[in-house]
Amino acid sequence: MTLLYHSPDFLAHDTGRHPERAERLVQVVRHLERTRLVERCHCPRWKPLGEAEMAGSHDADYLAELQAFVRRGGGRIEQDTVVSDASFDVAALAAGAVCDAVDRLLAGDTERTALCLARPPGHHALRDGAMGFCLLNHIALGARRATDQHELDRVLIVDWDVHHGNGTQDAFWEDGRVGFLSIHRWPFYPGSGADDETGGGAGQGTTLNLPIEFGTSRREYLDCFTTRLHDFADRIRPQLVLLSAGFDSHRDDPIGSLGLETEDFIPLTEAVLAVADQFAEGRLVSLLEGGYNPGVLAGCIEQHLTTLLDHDS
Ligand SMILES: [Zn+2]
């Protein structure tokens, strides 16, 4: 079985007429129920992440500012990012989901894979600020749970969202315990993610960026991802794999559109599972990041989750 984290509480982050809106998850969950995938999963209950632990990846000043902003009713906190009065609690629930999944997989429960259908996304969130629809960096907080509480010294974060995961890269730039691989459209928002960005200090060489130009064929994209991921994982030898799974590289995504088709998320998922199997006893936590065509997103997640379930059964 696969752990599936979903909750109607994620819909309370009200962004109005914004591409990152509740409708995304409404359509995804409805589709997974209709295709009877939800009943093949174990859906745990979990707690939102506490503020003390958020401070592992975010400055206390930023967390206080974010809370004060949502208490005043929300609005546009950054040029691309809109929040409502519930948004802090919703982000805490998203980060809590990733951390709960990390705990369960590392406890050696029967499940080896998890999918967190959370919002808002998190991989652009900075230590000291919201950015690009993101408030808290959930995947970074999940990696910190693994290194700081479970004392892992080798974690791999894979990020296939169409945008570079700049917040995650920053979080572990000098941290040799957490490897970060991002494949993304480039040049593109947020501007970072060139192939000469490889980490610094103790983290030198533990960041790998795979910038992909618009117009690259699906075959080239898949070959690049699969080959480079395998080689990178062979160096990192992760005990746990975390995945920032954005689906905005789909050809019909209104924001990202890198030309991928729905079925391409099957081999992408298989490549990450292969690395998890080889090094991490199959342990993989996947977290939804981008994907802004709700109908297309639902189809992509169906393929992703089916691949996880078929692998884990
Ligand atoms: Zn994205």
Residues whose N, C-alpha, C, O or C-beta is under 5 A from the ligand:
A	BS01	ZN	D161 V162 H163 G246 D248 G290
